Amino acid sequence: MCTSHEAVNRALEFITATIDHHGVARALHDFDPSFQQPLPGAAAEAKLRERGVTLNISLNDDTFSTILALTLLPTGYAHIPRLAAVVQGCRFGNRFPYFFTRKGFPYDTDSTGLAAGGLIDHGLMSPQDELAIGQELLLAVAPYDRVARDGAPALKRGVLMMYWEDGREPHSTLRGYKQDPVACAHVLYVLEHARELGLVDTGGVRDATLQYVVEHLSSERYRQGSRYYVGPAPFLYAASRLWRFDGCRARLSYALPQAVNRLHDDRPQSPLFLAQYIIAADNLGLDRHQPECREQLAAQQASDGSWPACAYYRAAQHPIYFGSRVLTTLFAQRALQPTRCRDLTAKP
């Protein structure tokens, strides 16, 4: 029997109760990373308007929560086909969006990498689609270097960006050249799968992007979080997913296990960060502290099967953080199932 079998079942029951024809429940929002007073989308938008910020999209319209559900839930889970259909229904060519109704908001490589990765893991993407999406992702590459100054973020030439910025998406506004190491790790997961199918990368985008991820790790900048993600755990979790690929493992082999062990020593109290630590350690084959960490995580489960909402990612332009009980519970149920107990189609 898998570790914390009863806790996992209760978590899946909670997640199931949140699913409708739009996918899983949407993220909540807070203006402080402590996430003590999370608000639904409409209330958060009202607070932003009070601060003189008007959005042209609805925060209640995110598809990202459903994409994460597809990525984190076990293949045997009954509602995987429904979640996959919701995610595929948002697709534009070989791109996936953060918002269902985009209203000019562009498709992004982070959502595309996670969505494609989830579909691949569940065996719901053809080799032809994997190659096509991999080729599409290679097009979102930074054309030049830029040093960070005057509020403009740094840019690494040849490294994948958050947005394509190529004008191919109807009615989309341009967001500017931006990069994030967590998003890059999510995209690399898809590129590595596509490379095994013969993806040709003549521009060396994969190597430059992997180097960008490695430098973020070895410099320890990951400890401050990233442009779009809160704290060190999201990056370590995302990077650990690359461990299964020989080329990535060779580049991450020393620094990544050391960083994951350091995160344990820092004793993450957030159930979200603790769950991400557990998954990362599982992915790397680090099992020394896993039983006690799983016990600590299971003890934080509420009576309805959920875990508390925590800040997971954030908007770069506005001081607003995203998270929900569903998102934390998705990571927690994954963490409470050791790797050998997960029904995944992706190779170990």
Contacts in CASP RR format, 6 or more apart in sequence:
PFRMAT RR
TARGET T0000
AUTHOR 0000-0000-0000
METHOD contacts of the structure
MODEL  1
MCTSHEAVNRALEFITATIDHHGVARALHDFDPSFQQPLPGAAAEAKLRE
RGVTLNISLNDDTFSTILALTLLPTGYAHIPRLAAVVQGCRFGNRFPYFF
TRKGFPYDTDSTGLAAGGLIDHGLMSPQDELAIGQELLLAVAPYDRVARD
GAPALKRGVLMMYWEDGREPHSTLRGYKQDPVACAHVLYVLEHARELGLV
DTGGVRDATLQYVVEHLSSERYRQGSRYYVGPAPFLYAASRLWRFDGCRA
RLSYALPQAVNRLHDDRPQSPLFLAQYIIAADNLGLDRHQPECREQLAAQ
QASDGSWPACAYYRAAQHPIYFGSRVLTTLFAQRALQPTRCRDLTAKP
2 8 0 8 1.000
2 336 0 8 1.000
2 337 0 8 1.000
2 338 0 8 1.000
2 341 0 8 1.000
3 291 0 8 1.000
3 294 0 8 1.000
3 336 0 8 1.000
3 337 0 8 1.000
3 338 0 8 1.000
3 341 0 8 1.000
4 294 0 8 1.000
4 297 0 8 1.000
4 298 0 8 1.000
4 336 0 8 1.000
4 337 0 8 1.000
7 298 0 8 1.000
7 301 0 8 1.000
7 305 0 8 1.000
7 333 0 8 1.000
7 336 0 8 1.000
8 333 0 8 1.000
8 336 0 8 1.000
8 337 0 8 1.000
10 301 0 8 1.000
10 304 0 8 1.000
10 305 0 8 1.000
11 301 0 8 1.000
11 305 0 8 1.000
11 306 0 8 1.000
11 307 0 8 1.000
11 329 0 8 1.000
11 332 0 8 1.000
11 333 0 8 1.000
11 336 0 8 1.000
12 73 0 8 1.000
12 77 0 8 1.000
12 333 0 8 1.000
13 305 0 8 1.000
14 304 0 8 1.000
14 305 0 8 1.000
14 306 0 8 1.000
14 325 0 8 1.000
14 326 0 8 1.000
14 329 0 8 1.000
15 24 0 8 1.000
15 69 0 8 1.000
15 73 0 8 1.000
15 326 0 8 1.000
15 329 0 8 1.000
15 330 0 8 1.000
15 333 0 8 1.000
16 78 0 8 1.000
16 79 0 8 1.000
18 24 0 8 1.000
18 25 0 8 1.000
18 326 0 8 1.000
19 79 0 8 1.000
19 82 0 8 1.000
19 83 0 8 1.000
21 86 0 8 1.000
22 66 0 8 1.000
22 86 0 8 1.000
22 100 0 8 1.000
23 65 0 8 1.000
23 66 0 8 1.000
23 69 0 8 1.000
23 82 0 8 1.000
23 83 0 8 1.000
23 86 0 8 1.000
24 65 0 8 1.000
24 66 0 8 1.000
24 69 0 8 1.000
24 83 0 8 1.000
24 326 0 8 1.000
24 330 0 8 1.000
25 65 0 8 1.000
25 324 0 8 1.000
25 326 0 8 1.000
26 40 0 8 1.000
26 41 0 8 1.000
26 59 0 8 1.000
26 60 0 8 1.000
26 61 0 8 1.000
26 62 0 8 1.000
26 65 0 8 1.000
26 324 0 8 1.000
27 59 0 8 1.000
27 62 0 8 1.000
27 64 0 8 1.000
27 65 0 8 1.000
27 312 0 8 1.000
27 322 0 8 1.000
27 323 0 8 1.000
27 324 0 8 1.000
27 327 0 8 1.000
28 38 0 8 1.000
28 39 0 8 1.000
28 40 0 8 1.000
28 41 0 8 1.000
28 44 0 8 1.000
28 309 0 8 1.000
28 322 0 8 1.000
28 323 0 8 1.000
28 324 0 8 1.000
29 38 0 8 1.000
29 39 0 8 1.000
29 40 0 8 1.000
29 41 0 8 1.000
29 44 0 8 1.000
29 59 0 8 1.000
29 320 0 8 1.000
29 321 0 8 1.000
29 322 0 8 1.000
29 323 0 8 1.000
30 36 0 8 1.000
30 37 0 8 1.000
30 38 0 8 1.000
30 39 0 8 1.000
30 44 0 8 1.000
30 311 0 8 1.000
30 320 0 8 1.000
30 321 0 8 1.000
31 44 0 8 1.000
31 47 0 8 1.000
31 319 0 8 1.000
31 320 0 8 1.000
31 321 0 8 1.000
32 321 0 8 1.000
33 230 0 8 1.000
33 311 0 8 1.000
33 314 0 8 1.000
33 321 0 8 1.000
34 311 0 8 1.000
35 309 0 8 1.000
35 310 0 8 1.000
35 311 0 8 1.000
35 321 0 8 1.000
35 323 0 8 1.000
38 309 0 8 1.000
38 323 0 8 1.000
38 324 0 8 1.000
39 47 0 8 1.000
40 60 0 8 1.000
41 58 0 8 1.000
41 59 0 8 1.000
41 60 0 8 1.000
42 58 0 8 1.000
42 59 0 8 1.000
42 60 0 8 1.000
44 59 0 8 1.000
44 320 0 8 1.000
45 55 0 8 1.000
45 58 0 8 1.000
45 59 0 8 1.000
48 54 0 8 1.000
48 55 0 8 1.000
48 318 0 8 1.000
48 320 0 8 1.000
53 318 0 8 1.000
56 103 0 8 1.000
56 104 0 8 1.000
56 105 0 8 1.000
57 99 0 8 1.000
57 101 0 8 1.000
57 102 0 8 1.000
57 103 0 8 1.000
57 104 0 8 1.000
57 105 0 8 1.000
58 99 0 8 1.000
58 101 0 8 1.000
58 103 0 8 1.000
61 99 0 8 1.000
61 100 0 8 1.000
61 101 0 8 1.000
62 98 0 8 1.000
62 99 0 8 1.000
62 100 0 8 1.000
62 322 0 8 1.000
63 86 0 8 1.000
63 87 0 8 1.000
63 90 0 8 1.000
63 96 0 8 1.000
63 97 0 8 1.000
63 98 0 8 1.000
63 99 0 8 1.000
63 100 0 8 1.000
63 111 0 8 1.000
64 98 0 8 1.000
64 111 0 8 1.000
64 114 0 8 1.000
64 313 0 8 1.000
64 322 0 8 1.000
65 324 0 8 1.000
65 326 0 8 1.000
65 327 0 8 1.000
66 83 0 8 1.000
66 86 0 8 1.000
66 87 0 8 1.000
67 87 0 8 1.000
67 96 0 8 1.000
67 111 0 8 1.000
67 114 0 8 1.000
67 115 0 8 1.000
67 118 0 8 1.000
68 114 0 8 1.000
68 327 0 8 1.000
68 330 0 8 1.000
69 83 0 8 1.000
69 326 0 8 1.000
69 330 0 8 1.000
70 80 0 8 1.000
70 83 0 8 1.000
70 84 0 8 1.000
70 87 0 8 1.000
70 115 0 8 1.000
70 118 0 8 1.000
70 119 0 8 1.000
70 122 0 8 1.000
71 114 0 8 1.000
71 117 0 8 1.000
71 118 0 8 1.000
71 121 0 8 1.000
72 330 0 8 1.000
72 331 0 8 1.000
72 333 0 8 1.000
72 334 0 8 1.000
73 79 0 8 1.000
73 80 0 8 1.000
73 83 0 8 1.000
73 330 0 8 1.000
73 333 0 8 1.000
73 334 0 8 1.000
74 337 0 8 1.000
74 342 0 8 1.000
74 343 0 8 1.000
74 344 0 8 1.000
75 121 0 8 1.000
75 122 0 8 1.000
75 123 0 8 1.000
75 343 0 8 1.000
75 344 0 8 1.000
75 345 0 8 1.000
76 343 0 8 1.000
80 122 0 8 1.000
80 124 0 8 1.000
84 119 0 8 1.000
84 122 0 8 1.000
84 124 0 8 1.000
87 96 0 8 1.000
87 115 0 8 1.000
87 119 0 8 1.000
88 119 0 8 1.000
90 96 0 8 1.000
90 97 0 8 1.000
90 100 0 8 1.000
91 115 0 8 1.000
92 107 0 8 1.000
92 169 0 8 1.000
93 136 0 8 1.000
94 112 0 8 1.000
94 129 0 8 1.000
94 132 0 8 1.000
94 133 0 8 1.000
94 134 0 8 1.000
94 135 0 8 1.000
94 136 0 8 1.000
95 107 0 8 1.000
95 112 0 8 1.000
95 136 0 8 1.000
95 164 0 8 1.000
95 169 0 8 1.000
96 107 0 8 1.000
96 111 0 8 1.000
96 112 0 8 1.000
96 113 0 8 1.000
96 114 0 8 1.000
96 115 0 8 1.000
96 116 0 8 1.000
97 105 0 8 1.000
97 106 0 8 1.000
97 107 0 8 1.000
97 108 0 8 1.000
97 111 0 8 1.000
98 105 0 8 1.000
98 108 0 8 1.000
98 110 0 8 1.000
98 111 0 8 1.000
99 105 0 8 1.000
102 172 0 8 1.000
104 171 0 8 1.000
104 172 0 8 1.000
104 173 0 8 1.000
105 172 0 8 1.000
105 173 0 8 1.000
106 163 0 8 1.000
106 164 0 8 1.000
106 165 0 8 1.000
106 169 0 8 1.000
106 172 0 8 1.000
106 173 0 8 1.000
106 174 0 8 1.000
106 175 0 8 1.000
107 163 0 8 1.000
107 164 0 8 1.000
107 169 0 8 1.000
107 172 0 8 1.000
108 162 0 8 1.000
108 163 0 8 1.000
108 183 0 8 1.000
109 137 0 8 1.000
109 140 0 8 1.000
109 160 0 8 1.000
109 161 0 8 1.000
109 162 0 8 1.000
109 163 0 8 1.000
109 164 0 8 1.000
109 183 0 8 1.000
109 186 0 8 1.000
109 187 0 8 1.000
110 162 0 8 1.000
110 180 0 8 1.000
110 182 0 8 1.000
110 183 0 8 1.000
110 186 0 8 1.000
110 187 0 8 1.000
110 228 0 8 1.000
112 133 0 8 1.000
112 136 0 8 1.000
112 137 0 8 1.000
112 187 0 8 1.000
112 190 0 8 1.000
113 133 0 8 1.000
113 137 0 8 1.000
113 186 0 8 1.000
113 187 0 8 1.000
113 189 0 8 1.000
113 190 0 8 1.000
114 186 0 8 1.000
116 125 0 8 1.000
116 129 0 8 1.000
116 130 0 8 1.000
116 133 0 8 1.000
116 134 0 8 1.000
116 190 0 8 1.000
117 125 0 8 1.000
117 189 0 8 1.000
117 190 0 8 1.000
117 193 0 8 1.000
118 124 0 8 1.000
119 125 0 8 1.000
119 129 0 8 1.000
120 130 0 8 1.000
120 190 0 8 1.000
120 193 0 8 1.000
120 346 0 8 1.000
121 344 0 8 1.000
121 345 0 8 1.000
121 346 0 8 1.000
122 345 0 8 1.000
123 345 0 8 1.000
125 133 0 8 1.000
127 197 0 8 1.000
130 190 0 8 1.000
130 193 0 8 1.000
130 194 0 8 1.000
130 197 0 8 1.000
131 194 0 8 1.000
131 197 0 8 1.000
131 198 0 8 1.000
131 199 0 8 1.000
133 190 0 8 1.000
133 194 0 8 1.000
134 190 0 8 1.000
134 191 0 8 1.000
134 194 0 8 1.000
134 199 0 8 1.000
135 194 0 8 1.000
135 199 0 8 1.000
137 160 0 8 1.000
137 187 0 8 1.000
137 190 0 8 1.000
137 191 0 8 1.000
138 160 0 8 1.000
138 191 0 8 1.000
138 199 0 8 1.000
138 201 0 8 1.000
138 203 0 8 1.000
138 205 0 8 1.000
138 206 0 8 1.000
139 164 0 8 1.000
139 166 0 8 1.000
140 160 0 8 1.000
140 161 0 8 1.000
140 162 0 8 1.000
140 163 0 8 1.000
140 164 0 8 1.000
140 165 0 8 1.000
141 158 0 8 1.000
141 159 0 8 1.000
141 160 0 8 1.000
141 161 0 8 1.000
141 205 0 8 1.000
142 155 0 8 1.000
142 156 0 8 1.000
142 157 0 8 1.000
142 158 0 8 1.000
142 159 0 8 1.000
142 160 0 8 1.000
142 161 0 8 1.000
142 177 0 8 1.000
142 179 0 8 1.000
143 157 0 8 1.000
143 158 0 8 1.000
143 177 0 8 1.000
144 155 0 8 1.000
144 157 0 8 1.000
145 155 0 8 1.000
145 156 0 8 1.000
145 157 0 8 1.000
146 152 0 8 1.000
146 153 0 8 1.000
146 154 0 8 1.000
146 155 0 8 1.000
146 177 0 8 1.000
147 154 0 8 1.000
148 154 0 8 1.000
153 178 0 8 1.000
153 179 0 8 1.000
153 227 0 8 1.000
153 316 0 8 1.000
154 179 0 8 1.000
155 161 0 8 1.000
155 177 0 8 1.000
155 178 0 8 1.000
155 179 0 8 1.000
156 179 0 8 1.000
156 208 0 8 1.000
156 212 0 8 1.000
157 208 0 8 1.000
158 203 0 8 1.000
158 204 0 8 1.000
158 205 0 8 1.000
158 208 0 8 1.000
158 209 0 8 1.000
159 179 0 8 1.000
159 184 0 8 1.000
159 205 0 8 1.000
159 208 0 8 1.000
159 209 0 8 1.000
159 212 0 8 1.000
160 179 0 8 1.000
160 183 0 8 1.000
160 184 0 8 1.000
160 187 0 8 1.000
160 205 0 8 1.000
160 209 0 8 1.000
161 177 0 8 1.000
161 178 0 8 1.000
161 179 0 8 1.000
162 175 0 8 1.000
162 178 0 8 1.000
162 179 0 8 1.000
162 180 0 8 1.000
162 183 0 8 1.000
162 228 0 8 1.000
163 174 0 8 1.000
163 175 0 8 1.000
163 176 0 8 1.000
163 177 0 8 1.000
163 178 0 8 1.000
165 174 0 8 1.000
165 175 0 8 1.000
165 176 0 8 1.000
165 177 0 8 1.000
167 174 0 8 1.000
178 227 0 8 1.000
178 316 0 8 1.000
179 212 0 8 1.000
179 227 0 8 1.000
180 226 0 8 1.000
180 227 0 8 1.000
180 228 0 8 1.000
180 229 0 8 1.000
181 212 0 8 1.000
181 213 0 8 1.000
181 216 0 8 1.000
181 221 0 8 1.000
181 222 0 8 1.000
181 226 0 8 1.000
181 235 0 8 1.000
182 226 0 8 1.000
182 228 0 8 1.000
182 229 0 8 1.000
182 234 0 8 1.000
182 235 0 8 1.000
182 238 0 8 1.000
183 228 0 8 1.000
184 209 0 8 1.000
184 212 0 8 1.000
184 213 0 8 1.000
185 213 0 8 1.000
185 235 0 8 1.000
185 238 0 8 1.000
185 239 0 8 1.000
185 241 0 8 1.000
185 242 0 8 1.000
186 238 0 8 1.000
186 241 0 8 1.000
187 209 0 8 1.000
188 206 0 8 1.000
188 209 0 8 1.000
188 210 0 8 1.000
188 213 0 8 1.000
188 242 0 8 1.000
188 248 0 8 1.000
189 238 0 8 1.000
189 241 0 8 1.000
189 242 0 8 1.000
191 199 0 8 1.000
191 201 0 8 1.000
191 205 0 8 1.000
191 206 0 8 1.000
191 209 0 8 1.000
192 206 0 8 1.000
192 242 0 8 1.000
192 245 0 8 1.000
192 248 0 8 1.000
195 201 0 8 1.000
195 206 0 8 1.000
201 207 0 8 1.000
210 248 0 8 1.000
210 251 0 8 1.000
211 251 0 8 1.000
213 239 0 8 1.000
213 242 0 8 1.000
213 252 0 8 1.000
214 251 0 8 1.000
214 252 0 8 1.000
214 255 0 8 1.000
216 222 0 8 1.000
216 226 0 8 1.000
216 235 0 8 1.000
217 235 0 8 1.000
217 239 0 8 1.000
217 252 0 8 1.000
217 255 0 8 1.000
217 256 0 8 1.000
217 259 0 8 1.000
218 255 0 8 1.000
220 259 0 8 1.000
222 232 0 8 1.000
222 235 0 8 1.000
222 236 0 8 1.000
222 259 0 8 1.000
223 231 0 8 1.000
223 232 0 8 1.000
224 231 0 8 1.000
224 232 0 8 1.000
225 231 0 8 1.000
225 232 0 8 1.000
225 234 0 8 1.000
225 235 0 8 1.000
226 234 0 8 1.000
226 235 0 8 1.000
227 316 0 8 1.000
228 313 0 8 1.000
228 314 0 8 1.000
228 315 0 8 1.000
228 316 0 8 1.000
229 235 0 8 1.000
229 312 0 8 1.000
229 313 0 8 1.000
229 314 0 8 1.000
230 311 0 8 1.000
230 312 0 8 1.000
230 313 0 8 1.000
230 314 0 8 1.000
230 321 0 8 1.000
231 273 0 8 1.000
232 259 0 8 1.000
232 263 0 8 1.000
232 273 0 8 1.000
233 263 0 8 1.000
233 268 0 8 1.000
233 270 0 8 1.000
233 272 0 8 1.000
233 273 0 8 1.000
233 276 0 8 1.000
233 277 0 8 1.000
233 280 0 8 1.000
234 276 0 8 1.000
234 312 0 8 1.000
234 313 0 8 1.000
236 256 0 8 1.000
236 259 0 8 1.000
236 260 0 8 1.000
236 263 0 8 1.000
236 276 0 8 1.000
236 277 0 8 1.000
236 280 0 8 1.000
237 276 0 8 1.000
237 277 0 8 1.000
237 279 0 8 1.000
237 280 0 8 1.000
239 252 0 8 1.000
239 256 0 8 1.000
239 280 0 8 1.000
240 256 0 8 1.000
240 260 0 8 1.000
240 279 0 8 1.000
240 280 0 8 1.000
240 281 0 8 1.000
240 283 0 8 1.000
240 284 0 8 1.000
241 283 0 8 1.000
242 248 0 8 1.000
242 249 0 8 1.000
242 252 0 8 1.000
243 249 0 8 1.000
243 252 0 8 1.000
243 256 0 8 1.000
243 283 0 8 1.000
243 284 0 8 1.000
244 283 0 8 1.000
244 346 0 8 1.000
244 347 0 8 1.000
244 348 0 8 1.000
256 284 0 8 1.000
257 284 0 8 1.000
257 286 0 8 1.000
260 277 0 8 1.000
260 280 0 8 1.000
260 281 0 8 1.000
260 284 0 8 1.000
260 286 0 8 1.000
261 286 0 8 1.000
263 273 0 8 1.000
263 277 0 8 1.000
263 280 0 8 1.000
264 277 0 8 1.000
264 281 0 8 1.000
264 289 0 8 1.000
264 293 0 8 1.000
268 274 0 8 1.000
268 277 0 8 1.000
270 310 0 8 1.000
271 297 0 8 1.000
271 300 0 8 1.000
271 307 0 8 1.000
271 308 0 8 1.000
271 310 0 8 1.000
271 328 0 8 1.000
271 332 0 8 1.000
272 307 0 8 1.000
272 310 0 8 1.000
272 312 0 8 1.000
272 327 0 8 1.000
272 328 0 8 1.000
272 331 0 8 1.000
272 332 0 8 1.000
273 310 0 8 1.000
274 293 0 8 1.000
274 296 0 8 1.000
274 297 0 8 1.000
274 300 0 8 1.000
274 335 0 8 1.000
275 297 0 8 1.000
275 307 0 8 1.000
275 328 0 8 1.000
275 331 0 8 1.000
275 332 0 8 1.000
275 334 0 8 1.000
275 335 0 8 1.000
276 331 0 8 1.000
276 335 0 8 1.000
277 293 0 8 1.000
278 290 0 8 1.000
278 293 0 8 1.000
278 294 0 8 1.000
278 297 0 8 1.000
278 335 0 8 1.000
278 336 0 8 1.000
279 331 0 8 1.000
279 334 0 8 1.000
279 335 0 8 1.000
281 287 0 8 1.000
281 289 0 8 1.000
281 290 0 8 1.000
281 293 0 8 1.000
282 290 0 8 1.000
282 335 0 8 1.000
282 338 0 8 1.000
282 339 0 8 1.000
283 339 0 8 1.000
285 339 0 8 1.000
290 338 0 8 1.000
294 335 0 8 1.000
294 336 0 8 1.000
297 307 0 8 1.000
297 332 0 8 1.000
297 335 0 8 1.000
297 336 0 8 1.000
298 336 0 8 1.000
300 307 0 8 1.000
300 308 0 8 1.000
301 307 0 8 1.000
301 332 0 8 1.000
302 308 0 8 1.000
305 329 0 8 1.000
306 325 0 8 1.000
306 326 0 8 1.000
306 328 0 8 1.000
306 329 0 8 1.000
307 325 0 8 1.000
307 328 0 8 1.000
307 329 0 8 1.000
307 332 0 8 1.000
308 325 0 8 1.000
308 328 0 8 1.000
309 323 0 8 1.000
309 324 0 8 1.000
309 325 0 8 1.000
309 327 0 8 1.000
309 328 0 8 1.000
310 323 0 8 1.000
310 327 0 8 1.000
310 328 0 8 1.000
311 321 0 8 1.000
311 322 0 8 1.000
311 323 0 8 1.000
312 321 0 8 1.000
312 322 0 8 1.000
312 323 0 8 1.000
312 327 0 8 1.000
312 328 0 8 1.000
313 321 0 8 1.000
313 322 0 8 1.000
313 323 0 8 1.000
314 320 0 8 1.000
314 321 0 8 1.000
314 322 0 8 1.000
315 321 0 8 1.000
315 322 0 8 1.000
334 342 0 8 1.000
339 348 0 8 1.000
END
